Amino acid sequence: MGDSKSRTLPLNKRGLNFEMLMWIYTRLSALGMYLFMFIALVGALYMGARYQMSLSDLMRWLFMPNVAHVEQVPTIQDVDAWATLFWKLVASGMYLLATSHGVHGLVVIADDYIVKPLGRKIVRFLSIVMMVSMSLIGLYVIWIS
């Protein structure tokens, strides 16, 4: 027992591999989501103050800045300011970052429990299919509404 080897590599032998890049991506995508949420919050507070929106309406806009979220607000008659190209790009960026961040998290959790290489490949393939299909459906909803 006293002769057990360390399971960690020294820093000079680690290198930059796919797992390290995905770890970095996970951290940066979380920061990117915070940035998009801050942009949406500033926009929601600016436009919400103009239309006396409630806190729940502001929070819906914060997490998904889509014009469909403000169409049901009774105090807003004109939704043209909310349906601009800028807000569609913000919503698309937020949605794509959140989808890829979440699916990568699911793959990491699945890797902890699935030990067979074939099982991991199947889960990763299904995750990629799920992410691409969810992204296409979400982008369709954002750009058509």
C-alpha positions in Angstrom: 0.0 0.0 0.0 2.8 2.4 0.7 4.0 2.1 -2.9 0.9 3.5 -4.6 1.4 5.9 -7.5 -0.2 9.3 -7.8 -3.1 9.4 -10.2 -2.4 13.0 -11.2 0.0 14.2 -13.8 2.5 17.0 -13.2 1.6 20.3 -14.9 4.4 20.0 -17.4 3.1 16.7 -18.7 -0.7 17.5 -18.9 -0.8 19.3 -22.2 -3.9 20.7 -23.9 -6.3 17.9 -24.9 -10.0 17.6 -25.8 -11.1 17.2 -22.1 -9.2 20.3 -21.1 -10.7 22.3 -24.0 -14.2 21.1 -23.0 -13.5 22.1 -19.4 -12.5 25.6 -20.6 -15.5 25.8 -22.8 -17.9 24.9 -20.0 -16.4 27.8 -17.9 -16.5 30.2 -20.8 -20.0 29.3 -21.9 -21.2 30.0 -18.3 -19.6 33.4 -18.4 -21.1 34.0 -21.8 -24.6 33.1 -20.5 -24.0 35.6 -17.7 -23.1 38.3 -20.2 -26.2 37.6 -22.3 -28.3 37.7 -19.2 -26.8 41.0 -18.2 -27.6 42.5 -21.7 -31.1 41.2 -21.5 -31.5 42.5 -17.9 -30.4 46.0 -19.0 -32.7 45.9 -22.0 -35.6 44.6 -19.9 -35.2 47.2 -17.3 -34.9 50.0 -19.9 -37.9 48.9 -21.9 -39.8 47.6 -18.9 -39.6 50.9 -17.1 -41.1 52.5 -20.2 -44.1 50.1 -20.2 -44.5 49.4 -16.4 -43.8 45.7 -16.7 -44.0 43.5 -13.6 -41.0 41.7 -12.1 -42.2 38.3 -13.4 -42.3 39.7 -17.0 -38.8 41.2 -16.6 -37.5 37.8 -15.3 -39.0 36.0 -18.3 -37.3 38.4 -20.6 -34.0 38.0 -18.7 -33.7 34.3 -19.2 -35.1 34.2 -22.8 -35.3 37.5 -24.6 -37.9 36.5 -27.1 -40.7 38.7 -28.3 -43.3 36.0 -27.5 -42.6 36.6 -23.8 -43.8 40.2 -24.0 -46.7 39.8 -26.4 -49.0 38.7 -23.5 -48.1 41.7 -21.3 -51.3 43.8 -21.2 -49.4 47.1 -20.8 -47.4 46.7 -24.0 -49.3 47.6 -27.2 -46.3 47.8 -29.5 -43.8 44.9 -29.6 -41.7 46.2 -32.4 -38.9 47.4 -30.1 -38.7 43.9 -28.7 -38.6 42.1 -32.1 -35.4 43.6 -33.5 -32.5 41.8 -35.0 -30.4 42.6 -31.9 -32.8 40.8 -29.5 -33.1 37.8 -31.9 -29.3 37.5 -31.9 -29.1 37.8 -28.1 -31.8 35.1 -27.7 -30.0 32.9 -30.2 -26.7 33.3 -28.5 -28.2 32.6 -25.1 -30.1 29.6 -26.3 -27.1 28.0 -28.1 -24.8 28.6 -25.2 -27.3 27.2 -22.7 -28.0 24.1 -24.9 -24.4 23.2 -25.5 -23.5 23.9 -21.9 -26.3 21.7 -20.6 -25.7 18.8 -23.0 -22.0 18.8 -22.2 -22.9 18.6 -18.5 -25.1 15.6 -19.2 -22.3 13.9 -21.1 -19.9 14.5 -18.3 -22.3 13.0 -15.8 -23.1 10.0 -18.1 -19.3 9.4 -18.4 -19.1 9.1 -14.6 -21.6 6.2 -14.6 -21.1 4.5 -18.0 -17.9 2.4 -17.9 -18.0 0.6 -21.3 -16.5 2.5 -24.2 -19.4 1.5 -26.5 -21.9 2.8 -24.1 -20.1 6.2 -23.9 -20.0 6.4 -27.7 -23.7 5.8 -27.9 -24.5 8.4 -25.2 -22.3 10.9 -26.9 -23.9 10.3 -30.3 -27.4 10.6 -28.8 -26.4 13.7 -27.0 -25.1 15.3 -30.2 -28.3 14.4 -32.0 -30.3 15.8 -29.2 -28.3 19.0 -29.0 -28.5 19.6 -32.8 -32.3 18.9 -32.9 -33.0 21.0 -29.9 -30.9 23.9 -31.3 -32.6 23.8 -34.6 -36.1 23.8 -33.0 -35.2 26.6 -30.6 -33.6 28.8 -33.3 -36.7 28.2 -35.5 -39.0 29.4 -32.7 -36.8 32.4 -32.0 -36.5 33.6 -35.6 -40.1 32.8 -36.7 -41.9 34.3 -33.7 
